[in-house]
Amino acid sequence: MWISDSGNSRRKLRHTLEMIRMGRTWVGVNTANPNPAVTGFIRRSRIPELAGYDELETEVRAGDSRIDLRLCAASCRRPDCWVEVKSSTLRVGEHAAFPDAVSERGRKHLEELAARVAAGDRAVIFFFVGRADCRRFRPADEVDPAYGETLRRVVAAGVEALAYRMRFSRRGIELVDRLPVDL
């Protein structure tokens, strides 16, 4: 495992578990990393499906929730794009899977994304696959069947599902490639 030291003795927990090694793969387990990483990848146009927007806002209120990102295209007539980032570390065979625990909050986020689509905006559920040893992505129906059902329903209603595989090392987080999503 790799643990970082904040150097802050006033922090409740001075150290943070960043990665664990599973077989030959480092798995990123620090849940504070995905949102800033995805934000950086979008700003550097590394995610083609989310490129071409002029503004990026974080933690934007939407209904009763906060959605991780809102992309705005002031210079053209594109609808806003709402992006919720979910970190996936669970592996089932060749698939990365989400969630790894029952996620009522995750279902609420999916419903809010569907409401954004119904209002005329674009919405994306972005699965940040925190391990490089998976070839595909799927919902973890064996963990939370209600999440899988909700995901399939909102995708059918126009929410886009993207899954991108990451490689973790002490040098940082590398965006590897987009994974097929099996619903």
C-alpha positions in Angstrom: 0.0 0.0 0.0 1.0 3.6 -0.4 0.1 6.2 2.3 0.6 9.9 2.0 1.5 12.2 4.9 -0.3 15.5 5.0 2.3 16.9 7.3 -0.6 18.6 9.2 -0.5 17.5 12.8 -3.8 19.3 13.5 -5.7 17.1 11.0 -7.7 14.4 12.6 -6.0 11.7 10.5 -2.6 13.0 9.3 -2.1 10.1 6.9 -4.2 9.1 3.9 -4.4 5.7 2.2 -3.9 6.5 -1.5 -3.4 3.1 -3.2 -3.3 -0.6 -2.6 -1.6 -3.2 -4.7 -3.9 -6.0 -5.9 -1.9 -8.6 -7.9 0.1 -6.5 -10.3 -2.2 -3.5 -10.3 -2.3 -0.4 -8.1 -5.8 0.5 -7.1 -6.6 4.1 -6.2 -8.7 4.1 -3.1 -8.5 7.8 -2.0 -12.1 9.0 -2.8 -10.8 12.6 -2.8 -8.9 12.0 -6.0 -11.4 11.3 -8.8 -13.2 14.6 -9.0 -10.1 16.8 -9.2 -8.5 14.3 -11.7 -11.6 14.3 -13.9 -11.7 18.1 -13.7 -8.1 18.3 -14.8 -8.6 15.8 -17.7 -11.6 17.8 -18.9 -9.7 21.1 -18.8 -6.8 19.5 -20.8 -9.4 18.1 -23.3 -8.3 14.5 -22.5 -12.0 13.3 -22.5 -13.3 13.8 -26.0 -16.9 13.4 -25.1 -16.6 16.3 -22.6 -14.5 18.7 -24.7 -15.5 22.0 -26.2 -17.1 23.7 -23.2 -16.0 27.2 -22.1 -16.7 27.0 -18.4 -16.5 24.3 -15.7 -18.2 24.6 -12.3 -17.8 22.2 -9.4 -20.3 21.1 -6.8 -23.4 22.7 -8.4 -26.7 22.6 -6.7 -29.3 20.7 -8.8 -32.7 20.0 -7.2 -32.1 18.4 -3.8 -28.5 17.3 -4.7 -25.2 18.6 -5.7 -23.8 17.4 -9.0 -20.0 17.2 -9.3 -19.5 19.2 -12.5 -21.5 21.5 -14.8 -19.9 22.3 -18.2 -21.2 25.4 -19.9 -20.8 26.5 -23.5 -21.3 30.2 -23.5 -19.8 30.7 -26.9 -22.2 28.3 -28.7 -25.7 27.1 -28.4 -24.9 23.8 -26.7 -26.9 22.8 -23.6 -25.1 22.6 -20.3 -23.6 19.3 -19.5 -24.0 17.9 -15.9 -21.4 15.3 -14.9 -21.5 13.1 -11.8 -18.3 11.2 -11.1 -18.4 7.8 -9.4 -15.2 6.0 -8.3 -15.1 2.3 -9.2 -12.5 0.1 -7.5 -14.5 -3.2 -7.5 -13.5 -5.8 -10.1 -15.7 -8.7 -11.1 -14.0 -10.8 -13.8 -12.9 -8.5 -16.6 -15.4 -5.8 -15.5 -15.0 -2.8 -13.2 -18.3 -2.5 -11.3 -20.1 0.1 -9.3 -21.3 0.4 -6.6 -19.3 -1.7 -4.0 -22.0 -1.0 -1.4 -25.7 -0.2 -1.5 -25.8 3.4 -2.7 -29.1 5.3 -2.1 -27.2 8.5 -2.7 -25.9 7.2 -6.0 -29.5 6.4 -7.1 -30.5 9.9 -6.1 -27.7 11.4 -8.3 -28.9 9.3 -11.3 -32.4 10.6 -10.8 -31.2 14.2 -10.8 -29.2 13.6 -13.9 -32.3 12.2 -15.6 -34.2 15.4 -14.5 -31.5 17.5 -16.1 -32.0 15.6 -19.4 -35.7 16.1 -19.1 -35.1 19.8 -18.7 -33.2 19.9 -22.0 -29.6 19.7 -20.7 -27.0 17.0 -21.3 -26.1 14.7 -18.4 -23.3 12.2 -17.9 -22.6 9.6 -15.3 -18.8 9.2 -15.3 -17.3 6.0 -13.9 -13.7 6.7 -12.8 -12.2 3.2 -12.9 -9.4 3.3 -10.3 -7.6 0.3 -11.6 -5.9 -0.6 -14.9 -6.7 -4.3 -14.9 -10.3 -4.1 -16.1 -11.4 -4.3 -19.8 -15.1 -3.4 -19.4 -17.6 -1.7 -17.0 -20.9 -2.8 -15.6 -23.3 -2.0 -12.7 -22.7 -4.3 -9.7 -26.2 -5.7 -9.6 -25.1 -8.4 -7.1 -24.3 -5.6 -4.7 -27.1 -3.1 -5.3 -29.7 -4.3 -7.9 -31.7 -1.1 -7.4 -28.7 1.0 -8.6 -28.3 -1.2 -11.7 -32.0 -0.9 -12.5 -31.9 2.9 -12.0 -28.8 3.2 -14.2 -30.4 1.3 -17.0 -33.6 3.3 -16.8 -31.8 6.7 -16.8 -29.5 5.7 -19.7 -32.6 4.8 -21.7 -34.0 8.2 -20.9 -30.9 10.0 -22.3 -28.2 10.1 -19.5 -24.9 9.1 -21.0 -22.7 6.5 -19.2 -19.0 6.9 -19.6 -16.3 4.7 -18.0 -12.6 5.5 -18.2 -9.8 3.4 -16.9 -7.0 5.0 -14.8 -3.5 3.8 -14.0 -2.2 4.8 -10.6 1.4 5.3 -9.6 3.4 7.4 -7.2 3.9 9.9 -10.1 0.1 10.4 -10.2 -3.1 9.3 -12.1 -2.9 8.5 -15.7 -6.0 8.4 -17.9 -5.6 5.2 -19.9 -8.7 4.7 -22.1 -12.5 4.5 -22.3 -14.1 1.2 -21.4 -17.2 -0.3 -23.0 -20.2 -0.1 -20.6 -22.3 -3.2 -20.4 -25.8 -2.5 -19.2 
